[in-house]
Amino acid sequence: MPLLTLLVTVRDATCAVVLGAALVLAAPAAAAAAVGAGTATREPPRLDDLRWLGTHNSYHLRPERPLLPNEPTDYAHAPLDVQLSDQGVRSLELDAWNAPELPVFHQLVVDTASTCPNLETCFRTIDAWSDKHPKHEPLVILVEAKPVPVSTNATVQTVINNATTDLGITNWNAAAFDRLDALVRKSFGRSLITPDDVRGKRRTLREAVVHNGWPTVTKGRGKVLAVLIGEQAELDLYRAEAPLLEGKGMFASSEPTDPSAAVILRDVPDAASRIDELVRQHFIVRTRADAEEGEARTNDHTRADAALASGAQIVATDYPAPDPAVGPYVVALPSPSREPGALNK
């Protein structure tokens, strides 16, 4: 199989591209209408009253190989602390693989470049920035648990097998998630907002959230929320022995009716996602302003405008700053809500 064809096939077999935020004081009129009276009218305001600008695959660098025309991997982020300091980002997304050092990268073989090679290094960078800015707005860190890909193409599967063997990568299991949880707690300590903190005395996490169970913005300053995202199999495994996320260090992306529901992913900001309804119920919703570079290369803001108008608290992009190699496309929270720390009115 020619190398170029192999790269394309491995890329397609190993995943697509995902996305991840800065808090805002006022959103556009369309967003205000979508959010409705249930969000920013409470005093004191709570975390679900905020809006974050986030980055997707926040660690990502361009692959160090010849790239295909318009390849989705052709984008790069600044280091995590630069995103936090200079780009107004307050939500980060990290892809983690189950291997001894919990490496962070996007895809096996074809897309492995990263500004921080493993979760501990990524967390250390975030925590160091947090320590220097103790009154910062709450940070939301999404951790995607990456499964080992499977291909029906025997040649590609051999490449996958060799790569996972070389890196010591296996599929996630209960012990691996315990190790991940321990690292989250060790890295952020008292700065971590856990599901138990939010649930309090309520019967379920969902019940707490819909009854204004999120901490106030004031109490959330200097704090971090970690959220597990990924395929349903990994999410179910994480919740297997703790369906309410009791004792867990991370929230887990859930559906609105799940007892663990608190943070919900609705990556396509369309009417079918019903983001406005979810926000009115006080769930924190993440949506994406762009995907796989289609919007960026044509400077098309249609999806970004829809994401910003949806009322979702977390709006994720690969372009919190323009990329000279791609074009002028950039996603920012609308004025006057560009500064972190504002309410999602």
Secondary structure, 3 states (H helix, E strand, C coil): CCHHHHHHHHHHHHCCCCCCCCCCCCCCHHHHHHHCCCCCCCCCCEHHHECEEEECCCCECCCCCCCCCCCCCCCCCCCHHHHHHHCCCCEEEEEEEECCCCEECCECCCECCECCCEHHHHHHHHHHHHHHCCCCCCEEEEEEEECCCCCCCHHHHHHHHHHHHHHCCECCCHHHHHHHHHHHHHHHHHHECCHHHHHCCCCCHHHHHHCCCCCEHHHHCCCEEEEEEECHHHHHHHHCCCCCCCCCCCEECCCCCCCCCCEEECCCCCHHHCHHHHHHCCCEEEEECCCCCHHHHHCCCHHHHHHHHCCCCEEEECCCCCECCCECCCCCCCCCCCCCCCECC
